[in-house]
């Protein structure tokens, strides 16, 4: 069955350029010109990946990304025309998998689409459950439980927790986490990792697993003898 890519941009020339190169690589391509159309098409046709422009009419791309992440883990690549890193960081914090800055080489977009799809495919492969303290992480089902009780996690929170858990207490630098979880080259601001670590710590409160900061290096996940208490941050 062909892989379907939904490309969303209000500039028709960009839509046609993306369509041309993606179809040439064997993808089926759908298009949308505003945020509401993206949400409608995702509900109806469930594409395999969304290429999403940030600046769109009706509903902007960041809000679309936020809404999609509430009930789906569909891969998202953000398009941004802005020169600073703010939109990139915000988009990634909202759950986007990658970003491309305009103007872009369409071959780069195709390469990033393929890379994100490969990562998405590898994430759904069934792996052994990982246990840290009373926290159990099931990669195949993408489920987390604490003492048998389910914990709701956003896609990137789950991926971050799993990456740390699979290291058996070894430290991962921010750059390594960016590469493993977000899959893009480090561009000078690791704040997105720190924000997601804070969210994961909140989800682990009351458990016997803790994300600890190793100053000047990164983070590690360790099993504790006693449960985390509110406000105990692992720093």
VEXMAR-32878 format. One record per residue: residue in three letters; x, y, z of N, C-alpha, C in turn. Coordinates in Angstrom, 1 decimal. Layout:
# residues N
{'Ala', {X, Y, Z}, {X, Y, Z}, {X, Y, Z}},
...
***
This chain:
# residues 235
{'Unk', {0.8, -1.2, 0.0}, {0.0, 0.0, 0.0}, {0.9, 1.2, 0.0}},
{'Unk', {0.6, 2.2, -0.9}, {1.5, 3.4, -1.0}, {1.5, 4.2, 0.3}},
{'Unk', {2.6, 4.8, 0.6}, {2.7, 5.7, 1.7}, {2.2, 7.1, 1.4}},
{'Unk', {1.2, 7.6, 2.2}, {0.6, 8.9, 1.9}, {1.2, 10.0, 2.7}},
{'Unk', {1.6, 11.1, 2.0}, {2.1, 12.3, 2.7}, {1.1, 13.4, 2.5}},
{'Unk', {0.7, 14.1, 3.6}, {-0.2, 15.2, 3.5}, {0.7, 16.5, 3.6}},
{'Unk', {0.8, 17.3, 2.5}, {1.6, 18.5, 2.5}, {0.6, 19.7, 2.7}},
{'Unk', {0.9, 20.5, 3.7}, {0.0, 21.7, 4.0}, {0.8, 23.0, 3.9}},
{'Unk', {0.4, 23.8, 3.0}, {1.0, 25.1, 2.8}, {0.0, 26.0, 2.0}},
{'Unk', {0.0, 27.3, 2.3}, {-0.9, 28.2, 1.6}, {-0.3, 28.7, 0.3}},
{'Unk', {0.9, 28.3, 0.0}, {1.6, 28.7, -1.3}, {1.5, 27.6, -2.3}},
{'Unk', {0.8, 27.8, -3.4}, {0.5, 26.7, -4.3}, {1.8, 26.2, -5.0}},
{'Unk', {2.8, 27.2, -5.2}, {4.0, 26.7, -5.9}, {4.8, 25.7, -5.0}},
{'Unk', {4.7, 26.0, -3.7}, {5.4, 25.0, -2.8}, {4.7, 23.7, -2.7}},
{'Unk', {3.4, 23.7, -2.7}, {2.6, 22.5, -2.8}, {2.9, 21.7, -4.0}},
{'Unk', {3.0, 22.3, -5.2}, {3.3, 21.6, -6.4}, {4.7, 21.1, -6.4}},
{'Unk', {5.7, 21.9, -5.9}, {7.0, 21.4, -5.9}, {7.2, 20.2, -5.0}},
{'Unk', {6.6, 20.2, -3.8}, {6.6, 19.1, -2.9}, {6.0, 17.9, -3.5}},
{'Unk', {4.8, 18.1, -4.1}, {4.1, 17.0, -4.8}, {5.0, 16.3, -5.8}},
{'Unk', {5.6, 17.1, -6.7}, {6.4, 16.6, -7.8}, {7.5, 15.7, -7.3}},
{'Unk', {8.3, 16.2, -6.3}, {9.4, 15.4, -5.8}, {9.0, 14.2, -5.0}},
{'Unk', {7.9, 14.3, -4.2}, {7.5, 13.2, -3.4}, {6.8, 12.1, -4.3}},
{'Unk', {6.0, 12.5, -5.3}, {5.5, 11.5, -6.2}, {6.5, 10.8, -6.9}},
{'Unk', {7.6, 11.5, -7.3}, {8.7, 10.9, -8.1}, {9.4, 9.8, -7.2}},
{'Unk', {9.3, 9.9, -5.9}, {9.9, 8.9, -5.0}, {8.9, 7.8, -4.6}},
{'Unk', {7.7, 7.8, -5.2}, {6.8, 6.8, -5.0}, {5.7, 7.0, -4.0}},
{'Unk', {5.7, 8.2, -3.4}, {4.7, 8.5, -2.4}, {3.4, 9.0, -3.0}},
{'Unk', {2.3, 8.7, -2.3}, {1.0, 9.3, -2.7}, {0.9, 10.6, -1.9}},
{'Unk', {0.5, 11.7, -2.6}, {0.5, 13.0, -1.9}, {-0.9, 13.6, -1.9}},
{'Unk', {-1.3, 14.1, -0.7}, {-2.5, 14.9, -0.6}, {-2.0, 16.3, -0.2}},
{'Unk', {-2.9, 17.3, -0.4}, {-2.5, 18.7, -0.1}, {-3.6, 19.4, 0.7}},
{'Unk', {-3.2, 20.4, 1.4}, {-4.1, 21.3, 2.2}, {-3.6, 22.7, 2.2}},
{'Unk', {-4.5, 23.7, 2.2}, {-4.0, 25.1, 2.1}, {-4.3, 25.8, 3.4}},
{'Unk', {-4.9, 25.2, 4.4}, {-5.1, 25.9, 5.7}, {-5.2, 24.8, 6.8}},
{'Unk', {-5.1, 25.3, 8.0}, {-5.0, 24.4, 9.2}, {-6.2, 23.6, 9.4}},
{'Unk', {-7.4, 24.1, 9.1}, {-8.6, 23.4, 9.3}, {-8.7, 22.2, 8.3}},
{'Unk', {-8.3, 22.5, 7.1}, {-8.3, 21.4, 6.1}, {-7.3, 20.3, 6.5}},
{'Unk', {-6.2, 20.6, 7.1}, {-5.3, 19.6, 7.6}, {-6.0, 18.7, 8.6}},
{'Unk', {-6.6, 19.3, 9.6}, {-7.3, 18.5, 10.6}, {-8.4, 17.6, 10.0}},
{'Unk', {-9.1, 18.1, 9.1}, {-10.2, 17.4, 8.4}, {-9.7, 16.2, 7.7}},
{'Unk', {-8.6, 16.4, 6.9}, {-8.0, 15.4, 6.1}, {-7.3, 14.3, 6.9}},
{'Unk', {-6.7, 14.7, 8.0}, {-6.1, 13.7, 8.9}, {-7.1, 12.8, 9.5}},
{'Unk', {-8.3, 13.4, 9.9}, {-9.4, 12.5, 10.4}, {-9.9, 11.6, 9.4}},
{'Unk', {-10.1, 12.1, 8.1}, {-10.7, 11.2, 7.1}, {-9.8, 10.2, 6.5}},
{'Unk', {-8.5, 10.6, 6.2}, {-7.7, 9.6, 5.4}, {-6.5, 9.1, 6.2}},
{'Unk', {-6.2, 9.6, 7.4}, {-5.1, 9.1, 8.2}, {-3.8, 9.0, 7.4}},
{'Unk', {-3.2, 10.1, 6.9}, {-1.9, 10.0, 6.1}, {-0.8, 9.4, 7.0}},
{'Unk', {0.3, 9.0, 6.4}, {1.4, 8.4, 7.1}, {2.3, 9.4, 7.7}},
{'Unk', {2.3, 10.7, 7.1}, {3.1, 11.8, 7.6}, {2.5, 13.1, 7.1}},
{'Unk', {2.7, 14.1, 7.9}, {2.2, 15.5, 7.6}, {3.4, 16.4, 7.5}},
{'Unk', {3.5, 17.1, 6.3}, {4.4, 18.2, 6.2}, {3.6, 19.5, 6.4}},
{'Unk', {3.9, 20.2, 7.5}, {3.0, 21.3, 8.0}, {3.7, 22.6, 8.0}},
{'Unk', {3.2, 23.6, 7.3}, {3.7, 24.9, 7.3}, {3.2, 25.6, 8.6}},
{'Unk', {4.1, 26.4, 9.2}, {3.7, 27.1, 10.4}, {2.7, 28.2, 10.2}},
{'Unk', {3.0, 29.0, 9.1}, {2.2, 30.2, 8.9}, {1.1, 29.9, 7.9}},
{'Unk', {-0.1, 29.5, 8.4}, {-1.2, 29.2, 7.5}, {-2.5, 29.9, 8.0}},
{'Unk', {-3.4, 30.1, 7.1}, {-4.7, 30.8, 7.5}, {-5.6, 29.8, 8.3}},
{'Unk', {-6.6, 30.5, 8.9}, {-7.6, 29.8, 9.7}, {-7.0, 29.2, 11.0}},
{'Unk', {-6.2, 28.2, 10.9}, {-5.5, 27.7, 12.1}, {-4.0, 27.6, 11.8}},
{'Unk', {-3.1, 28.2, 12.6}, {-1.7, 28.1, 12.2}, {-1.1, 26.7, 12.5}},
{'Unk', {0.0, 26.5, 11.9}, {0.6, 25.1, 12.0}, {1.0, 24.7, 13.4}},
{'Unk', {1.4, 25.6, 14.3}, {1.7, 25.2, 15.6}, {0.5, 24.7, 16.4}},
{'Unk', {-0.7, 25.4, 16.2}, {-1.9, 24.9, 16.8}, {-2.4, 23.6, 16.2}},
{'Unk', {-2.2, 23.5, 14.9}, {-2.6, 22.2, 14.3}, {-1.7, 21.1, 14.9}},
{'Unk', {-0.4, 21.3, 15.0}, {0.5, 20.3, 15.6}, {0.0, 19.9, 17.0}},
{'Unk', {-0.3, 21.0, 17.8}, {-0.8, 20.7, 19.2}, {-2.0, 19.8, 19.2}},
{'Unk', {-3.0, 20.1, 18.3}, {-4.2, 19.4, 18.3}, {-4.0, 17.9, 17.8}},
{'Unk', {-3.1, 17.8, 16.8}, {-2.9, 16.4, 16.3}, {-2.2, 15.6, 17.4}},
{'Unk', {-1.3, 16.2, 18.2}, {-0.6, 15.4, 19.2}, {-1.5, 15.0, 20.4}},
{'Unk', {-2.7, 15.6, 20.5}, {-3.6, 15.2, 21.6}, {-4.1, 13.8, 21.4}},
{'Unk', {-4.3, 13.4, 20.1}, {-4.9, 12.1, 19.9}, {-4.2, 11.2, 18.8}},
{'Unk', {-3.0, 11.6, 18.4}, {-2.4, 10.8, 17.3}, {-0.8, 11.0, 17.5}},
{'Unk', {-0.1, 10.0, 17.0}, {1.4, 10.1, 17.0}, {1.9, 10.1, 15.6}},
{'Unk', {1.0, 10.6, 14.6}, {1.4, 10.7, 13.2}, {2.6, 11.6, 13.1}},
{'Unk', {3.6, 11.1, 12.3}, {4.9, 12.0, 12.2}, {4.6, 13.3, 11.5}},
{'Unk', {5.2, 14.4, 12.0}, {5.0, 15.7, 11.6}, {6.3, 16.4, 11.3}},
{'Unk', {6.5, 17.0, 10.1}, {7.6, 17.8, 9.7}, {7.1, 19.2, 9.6}},
{'Unk', {7.7, 20.2, 10.3}, {7.3, 21.5, 10.3}, {8.0, 22.3, 9.2}},
{'Unk', {7.4, 23.2, 8.5}, {8.0, 24.1, 7.6}, {8.0, 25.5, 8.2}},
{'Unk', {9.1, 26.2, 8.2}, {9.1, 27.6, 8.8}, {9.9, 28.5, 7.9}},
{'Unk', {9.5, 29.7, 7.7}, {10.2, 30.7, 6.9}, {11.0, 31.6, 7.8}},
{'Unk', {10.9, 31.5, 9.1}, {11.5, 32.4, 10.0}, {13.0, 32.0, 10.2}},
{'Unk', {13.8, 33.0, 10.4}, {15.3, 32.8, 10.6}, {15.7, 32.4, 12.0}},
{'Unk', {14.9, 32.7, 13.0}, {15.3, 32.4, 14.3}, {14.9, 31.0, 14.7}},
{'Unk', {15.3, 30.5, 15.9}, {15.1, 29.1, 16.3}, {13.8, 29.0, 17.1}},
{'Unk', {13.1, 30.1, 17.4}, {12.0, 30.0, 18.3}, {10.9, 29.1, 17.8}},
{'Unk', {10.5, 29.3, 16.5}, {9.4, 28.4, 16.0}, {9.9, 27.0, 15.9}},
{'Unk', {11.1, 26.7, 15.6}, {11.6, 25.4, 15.6}, {11.5, 24.7, 17.0}},
{'Unk', {12.0, 25.4, 18.0}, {11.9, 24.8, 19.3}, {10.5, 24.6, 19.8}},
{'Unk', {9.6, 25.6, 19.5}, {8.2, 25.5, 19.9}, {7.5, 24.3, 19.2}},
{'Unk', {7.8, 24.2, 17.9}, {7.2, 23.1, 17.2}, {7.6, 21.8, 17.7}},
{'Unk', {8.9, 21.6, 18.0}, {9.5, 20.4, 18.5}, {8.9, 20.1, 19.9}},
{'Unk', {8.7, 21.1, 20.7}, {8.2, 20.9, 22.0}, {6.7, 20.5, 22.0}},
{'Unk', {6.0, 20.9, 20.9}, {4.6, 20.5, 20.7}, {4.5, 19.1, 20.2}},
{'Unk', {5.6, 18.5, 19.8}, {5.6, 17.1, 19.3}, {6.0, 16.9, 17.9}},
{'Unk', {6.4, 17.9, 17.1}, {6.8, 17.7, 15.8}, {8.1, 16.9, 15.8}},
{'Unk', {8.3, 16.1, 14.7}, {9.4, 15.2, 14.6}, {10.6, 15.8, 14.0}},
{'Unk', {10.4, 16.8, 13.1}, {11.5, 17.4, 12.4}, {11.1, 18.8, 11.9}},
{'Unk', {12.0, 19.5, 11.3}, {11.6, 20.8, 10.7}, {12.5, 21.1, 9.5}},
{'Unk', {12.0, 21.9, 8.6}, {12.7, 22.3, 7.4}, {12.5, 23.8, 7.2}},
{'Unk', {13.6, 24.6, 7.1}, {13.5, 26.0, 7.0}, {13.4, 26.4, 5.5}},
{'Unk', {12.4, 27.3, 5.2}, {12.3, 27.9, 3.9}, {13.3, 29.0, 3.6}},
{'Unk', {13.8, 29.1, 2.4}, {13.6, 28.2, 1.2}, {14.4, 27.0, 1.4}},
{'Unk', {13.8, 25.8, 0.9}, {14.5, 24.6, 1.1}, {14.7, 23.9, -0.2}},
{'Unk', {15.7, 23.0, -0.3}, {15.9, 22.1, -1.4}, {14.9, 21.0, -1.3}},
{'Unk', {14.0, 20.7, -2.3}, {13.0, 19.7, -2.2}, {13.6, 18.3, -2.0}},
{'Unk', {14.9, 18.1, -2.4}, {15.5, 16.8, -2.2}, {15.8, 16.7, -0.7}},
{'Unk', {16.1, 17.8, 0.0}, {16.3, 17.7, 1.4}, {15.0, 17.3, 2.1}},
{'Unk', {13.9, 17.9, 1.7}, {12.6, 17.5, 2.3}, {12.3, 16.0, 2.1}},
{'Unk', {12.5, 15.5, 0.9}, {12.3, 14.1, 0.6}, {13.2, 13.2, 1.5}},
{'Unk', {14.4, 13.6, 1.7}, {15.3, 12.9, 2.6}, {14.8, 12.9, 4.0}},
{'Unk', {14.3, 14.0, 4.5}, {13.8, 14.1, 5.8}, {12.6, 13.3, 6.0}},
{'Unk', {11.7, 13.3, 5.0}, {10.5, 12.5, 5.0}, {10.8, 11.1, 5.2}},
{'Unk', {11.8, 10.6, 4.4}, {12.2, 9.2, 4.5}, {12.8, 8.8, 5.8}},
{'Unk', {13.6, 9.8, 6.4}, {14.2, 9.5, 7.7}, {13.2, 9.5, 8.8}},
{'Unk', {12.3, 10.4, 8.8}, {11.2, 10.4, 9.8}, {10.4, 9.2, 9.7}},
{'Unk', {10.0, 8.7, 8.5}, {9.2, 7.5, 8.4}, {10.0, 6.3, 8.8}},
{'Unk', {11.3, 6.2, 8.6}, {12.1, 5.1, 9.1}, {12.0, 5.1, 10.6}},
{'Unk', {12.2, 6.2, 11.3}, {12.2, 6.3, 12.7}, {10.8, 5.9, 13.2}},
{'Unk', {9.7, 6.3, 12.6}, {8.4, 6.0, 13.0}, {8.1, 4.5, 12.9}},
{'Unk', {8.6, 3.9, 11.8}, {8.5, 2.5, 11.7}, {9.2, 1.7, 12.7}},
{'Unk', {10.4, 2.1, 13.0}, {11.2, 1.4, 14.1}, {10.6, 1.6, 15.4}},
{'Unk', {9.9, 2.7, 15.7}, {9.3, 2.9, 17.0}, {8.1, 1.9, 17.2}},
{'Unk', {7.4, 1.5, 16.2}, {6.3, 0.6, 16.4}, {6.6, -0.8, 16.4}},
{'Unk', {7.9, -1.1, 16.1}, {8.3, -2.5, 16.2}, {8.2, -3.0, 17.6}},
{'Unk', {7.8, -4.3, 17.8}, {7.6, -4.8, 19.2}, {8.9, -5.1, 19.8}},
{'Unk', {9.2, -4.5, 20.9}, {10.5, -4.8, 21.7}, {10.1, -5.2, 23.0}},
{'Unk', {11.1, -5.7, 23.8}, {10.8, -6.2, 25.1}, {10.5, -5.0, 26.0}},
{'Unk', {9.6, -5.3, 27.0}, {9.2, -4.3, 28.0}, {10.4, -3.9, 28.8}},
{'Unk', {10.6, -2.6, 29.1}, {11.7, -2.2, 29.9}, {11.1, -1.7, 31.3}},
{'Unk', {11.7, -2.2, 32.4}, {11.3, -1.9, 33.7}, {12.4, -1.1, 34.4}},
{'Unk', {12.0, 0.0, 35.1}, {12.9, 0.8, 35.9}, {12.1, 1.0, 37.2}},
{'Unk', {12.6, 0.4, 38.3}, {11.8, 0.5, 39.6}, {10.4, -0.1, 39.3}},
{'Unk', {9.4, 0.7, 39.7}, {8.0, 0.2, 39.5}, {7.4, 0.8, 38.2}},
{'Unk', {8.3, 1.4, 37.4}, {7.8, 1.9, 36.1}, {8.1, 0.9, 35.0}},
{'Unk', {7.0, 0.6, 34.2}, {7.1, -0.4, 33.1}, {6.8, 0.3, 31.8}},
{'Unk', {7.7, 0.1, 30.8}, {7.6, 0.8, 29.5}, {7.5, -0.3, 28.4}},
{'Unk', {6.4, -0.3, 27.7}, {6.1, -1.2, 26.7}, {6.3, -0.5, 25.3}},
{'Unk', {7.4, -0.7, 24.6}, {7.6, 0.0, 23.3}, {6.6, -0.4, 22.3}},
{'Unk', {6.2, -1.7, 22.2}, {5.3, -2.1, 21.2}, {3.9, -1.5, 21.3}},
{'Unk', {3.4, -1.5, 22.5}, {2.1, -0.9, 22.8}, {2.2, 0.6, 23.0}},
{'Unk', {3.4, 1.1, 23.2}, {3.7, 2.5, 23.6}, {2.9, 2.9, 24.8}},
{'Unk', {3.0, 2.1, 25.8}, {2.3, 2.3, 27.1}, {3.3, 2.3, 28.3}},
{'Unk', {3.0, 3.2, 29.2}, {3.8, 3.3, 30.5}, {2.8, 3.0, 31.7}},
{'Unk', {3.3, 2.2, 32.6}, {2.5, 2.0, 33.8}, {3.4, 2.2, 35.0}},
{'Unk', {2.8, 2.7, 36.1}, {3.5, 2.8, 37.4}, {2.8, 1.9, 38.4}},
{'Unk', {3.4, 0.9, 38.9}, {2.8, -0.1, 39.8}, {1.5, -0.6, 39.1}},
{'Unk', {1.6, -0.9, 37.8}, {0.5, -1.4, 37.1}, {-0.6, -0.4, 36.7}},
{'Unk', {-0.5, 0.8, 37.1}, {-1.5, 1.8, 36.7}, {-1.0, 2.6, 35.5}},
{'Unk', {-1.8, 2.7, 34.5}, {-1.4, 3.4, 33.2}, {-1.1, 4.9, 33.4}},
{'Unk', {-0.1, 5.4, 32.7}, {0.3, 6.8, 32.8}, {0.2, 7.4, 31.4}},
{'Unk', {-0.6, 8.5, 31.2}, {-0.7, 9.1, 29.9}, {0.5, 9.9, 29.6}},
{'Unk', {1.1, 9.6, 28.4}, {2.3, 10.4, 28.0}, {2.1, 10.8, 26.5}},
{'Unk', {2.6, 12.1, 26.2}, {2.7, 12.5, 24.8}, {3.8, 11.7, 24.1}},
{'Unk', {3.7, 11.7, 22.8}, {4.6, 10.9, 22.0}, {6.1, 11.1, 22.3}},
{'Unk', {6.5, 12.4, 22.4}, {7.9, 12.7, 22.7}, {8.3, 12.4, 24.1}},
{'Unk', {7.4, 12.6, 25.1}, {7.6, 12.2, 26.4}, {7.9, 10.7, 26.5}},
{'Unk', {7.1, 9.9, 25.8}, {7.3, 8.4, 25.8}, {8.7, 8.1, 25.2}},
{'Unk', {9.0, 8.7, 24.1}, {10.3, 8.4, 23.4}, {11.5, 8.8, 24.2}},
{'Unk', {11.4, 9.9, 25.0}, {12.5, 10.3, 25.8}, {12.6, 9.4, 27.0}},
{'Unk', {11.5, 9.0, 27.6}, {11.6, 8.1, 28.7}, {12.2, 6.7, 28.3}},
{'Unk', {11.7, 6.2, 27.1}, {12.2, 5.0, 26.6}, {13.7, 5.0, 26.3}},
{'Unk', {14.2, 6.1, 25.7}, {15.6, 6.3, 25.4}, {16.4, 6.2, 26.7}},
{'Unk', {16.0, 6.9, 27.7}, {16.7, 6.9, 29.0}, {16.7, 5.5, 29.6}},
{'Unk', {15.5, 4.9, 29.6}, {15.3, 3.6, 30.3}, {16.2, 2.5, 29.6}},
{'Unk', {16.4, 2.5, 28.3}, {17.1, 1.5, 27.6}, {18.6, 1.6, 27.9}},
{'Unk', {19.1, 2.7, 28.5}, {20.5, 2.9, 28.8}, {20.9, 2.3, 30.2}},
{'Unk', {19.9, 1.7, 30.9}, {20.3, 1.1, 32.2}, {21.0, 2.0, 33.2}},
{'Unk', {20.6, 3.2, 33.3}, {21.2, 4.1, 34.2}, {22.4, 4.9, 33.7}},
{'Unk', {22.8, 4.6, 32.4}, {23.9, 5.4, 31.8}, {23.4, 6.8, 31.4}},
{'Unk', {24.4, 7.7, 31.4}, {24.0, 9.1, 31.1}, {23.9, 9.3, 29.6}},
{'Unk', {22.9, 10.1, 29.1}, {22.8, 10.5, 27.8}, {22.9, 12.0, 27.7}},
{'Unk', {23.7, 12.5, 26.9}, {23.8, 14.0, 26.7}, {22.6, 14.5, 26.1}},
{'Unk', {22.4, 15.9, 26.1}, {21.3, 16.5, 25.4}, {21.4, 16.3, 23.9}},
{'Unk', {22.6, 16.3, 23.4}, {22.8, 16.1, 22.0}, {22.4, 14.7, 21.6}},
{'Unk', {22.8, 13.7, 22.4}, {22.4, 12.3, 22.1}, {20.9, 12.2, 22.2}},
{'Unk', {20.2, 12.8, 23.1}, {18.8, 12.7, 23.2}, {18.1, 13.4, 22.1}},
{'Unk', {18.6, 14.6, 21.6}, {18.1, 15.2, 20.5}, {18.1, 14.3, 19.3}},
{'Unk', {19.3, 13.6, 19.1}, {19.4, 12.8, 17.9}, {18.5, 11.5, 18.0}},
{'Unk', {18.4, 10.9, 19.2}, {17.6, 9.7, 19.3}, {16.1, 9.9, 19.3}},
{'Unk', {15.7, 11.0, 20.0}, {14.3, 11.2, 20.2}, {13.7, 12.1, 19.1}},
{'Unk', {14.4, 13.2, 18.7}, {13.9, 14.1, 17.7}, {14.5, 13.8, 16.3}},
{'Unk', {15.7, 13.2, 16.3}, {16.3, 12.8, 15.0}, {16.8, 13.9, 14.1}},
{'Unk', {17.3, 15.0, 14.7}, {17.8, 16.1, 13.9}, {19.1, 16.6, 14.5}},
{'Unk', {19.9, 17.3, 13.7}, {21.2, 17.8, 14.1}, {21.0, 18.9, 15.2}},
{'Unk', {21.8, 18.8, 16.2}, {21.8, 19.8, 17.2}, {22.0, 21.2, 16.6}},
{'Unk', {21.1, 22.2, 16.9}, {21.3, 23.5, 16.3}, {21.5, 24.6, 17.3}},
{'Unk', {22.0, 24.2, 18.5}, {22.5, 25.3, 19.4}, {21.6, 25.6, 20.6}},
{'Unk', {20.4, 24.9, 20.7}, {19.5, 25.2, 21.8}, {18.9, 23.9, 22.3}},
{'Unk', {19.4, 23.4, 23.5}, {18.9, 22.1, 24.0}, {17.7, 22.3, 24.9}},
{'Unk', {17.1, 23.5, 24.9}, {16.0, 23.7, 25.8}, {14.8, 22.8, 25.6}},
{'Unk', {14.6, 22.3, 24.4}, {13.5, 21.4, 24.2}, {13.7, 20.1, 25.0}},
{'Unk', {14.9, 19.6, 25.1}, {15.2, 18.4, 25.9}, {14.9, 18.7, 27.4}},
{'Unk', {15.3, 19.9, 27.9}, {15.1, 20.2, 29.3}, {13.6, 20.3, 29.6}},
{'Unk', {12.8, 20.9, 28.7}, {11.4, 21.0, 28.9}, {10.7, 19.7, 29.0}},
{'Unk', {11.1, 18.8, 28.0}, {10.5, 17.4, 28.0}, {10.9, 16.6, 29.3}},
{'Unk', {12.2, 16.8, 29.7}, {12.6, 16.1, 31.0}, {11.7, 16.6, 32.1}},
{'Unk', {11.4, 17.9, 32.2}, {10.5, 18.4, 33.3}, {9.2, 17.7, 33.2}},
{'Unk', {8.6, 17.6, 32.0}, {7.3, 16.9, 31.9}, {7.4, 15.5, 32.3}},
{'Unk', {8.4, 14.8, 31.9}, {8.6, 13.4, 32.2}, {8.7, 13.2, 33.7}},
{'Unk', {9.5, 14.1, 34.4}, {9.6, 14.0, 35.8}, {8.2, 14.2, 36.5}},
{'Unk', {7.4, 15.1, 36.0}, {6.1, 15.3, 36.5}, {5.3, 14.0, 36.4}},
{'Unk', {5.4, 13.3, 35.3}, {4.6, 12.0, 35.1}, {5.1, 10.9, 36.0}},
{'Unk', {6.4, 11.0, 36.4}, {7.0, 9.9, 37.3}, {6.9, 10.2, 38.8}},
{'Unk', {6.3, 11.3, 39.2}, {6.1, 11.6, 40.6}, {5.3, 10.5, 41.2}},
{'Unk', {5.8, 10.1, 42.4}, {5.2, 9.0, 43.1}, {5.7, 7.6, 42.7}},
{'Unk', {6.6, 7.5, 41.7}, {7.1, 6.3, 41.3}, {8.5, 6.1, 41.9}},
{'Unk', {9.1, 4.9, 41.7}, {10.5, 4.6, 42.2}, {11.5, 4.7, 41.0}},
{'Unk', {11.2, 5.6, 40.1}, {12.1, 5.9, 39.0}, {12.3, 7.4, 38.9}},
{'Unk', {13.5, 7.8, 38.7}, {13.7, 9.3, 38.7}, {14.7, 9.6, 37.5}},
{'Unk', {14.4, 10.7, 36.8}, {15.3, 11.3, 35.8}, {16.3, 12.2, 36.6}},
{'Unk', {17.5, 11.9, 36.6}, {18.5, 12.7, 37.3}, {19.4, 13.5, 36.4}},
{'Unk', {19.7, 14.7, 36.8}, {20.6, 15.6, 36.0}, {22.0, 15.3, 36.4}},
{'Unk', {22.9, 15.0, 35.4}, {24.3, 14.9, 35.7}, {24.9, 16.2, 35.1}},
{'Unk', {25.2, 17.1, 36.0}, {25.6, 18.5, 35.6}, {26.7, 18.5, 34.6}},
{'Unk', {26.5, 19.3, 33.6}, {27.5, 19.5, 32.5}, {27.6, 18.3, 31.5}},
{'Unk', {26.7, 17.3, 31.8}, {26.7, 16.2, 30.9}, {25.4, 15.9, 30.2}},
{'Unk', {24.4, 15.6, 31.1}, {23.0, 15.3, 30.5}, {22.1, 14.7, 31.6}},
{'Unk', {21.4, 13.6, 31.2}, {20.4, 13.0, 32.1}, {20.5, 11.5, 32.1}},
{'Unk', {20.1, 10.9, 33.2}, {20.0, 9.4, 33.3}, {18.8, 9.1, 34.1}},
{'Unk', {18.2, 7.9, 33.9}, {17.1, 7.3, 34.6}, {17.5, 6.3, 35.5}},
{'Unk', {17.2, 6.4, 36.8}, {17.6, 5.4, 37.8}, {16.4, 5.0, 38.6}},
{'Unk', {16.6, 3.7, 39.2}, {15.6, 3.2, 40.1}, {15.9, 3.7, 41.5}},
{'Unk', {14.9, 4.0, 42.2}, {15.0, 4.5, 43.6}, {14.5, 3.5, 44.6}},
{'Unk', {15.0, 3.6, 45.8}, {14.5, 2.7, 46.9}, {13.1, 3.1, 47.4}},
{'Unk', {12.9, 4.4, 47.3}, {11.6, 5.0, 47.8}, {11.0, 5.9, 46.7}},
{'Unk', {9.7, 6.0, 46.7}, {9.0, 6.8, 45.6}, {9.4, 8.3, 45.6}},
{'Unk', {9.4, 8.9, 44.4}, {9.6, 10.3, 44.3}, {8.5, 11.0, 45.0}},
{'Unk', {8.9, 12.1, 45.6}, {7.9, 13.0, 46.2}, {7.7, 14.3, 45.4}},
{'Unk', {6.5, 14.9, 45.4}, {6.3, 16.1, 44.7}, {7.4, 17.2, 45.0}},
{'Unk', {8.0, 17.7, 43.9}, {9.0, 18.7, 44.1}, {10.4, 18.1, 44.1}},
{'Unk', {10.5, 16.8, 44.2}, {11.8, 16.2, 44.1}, {12.2, 16.0, 42.6}},
{'Unk', {13.2, 16.8, 42.2}, {13.4, 17.0, 40.7}, {14.6, 16.2, 40.2}},
{'Unk', {15.4, 15.6, 41.0}, {16.5, 14.8, 40.5}, {17.6, 15.7, 40.0}},
{'Unk', {17.8, 16.9, 40.6}, {18.9, 17.7, 40.2}, {20.0, 17.6, 41.2}},
***
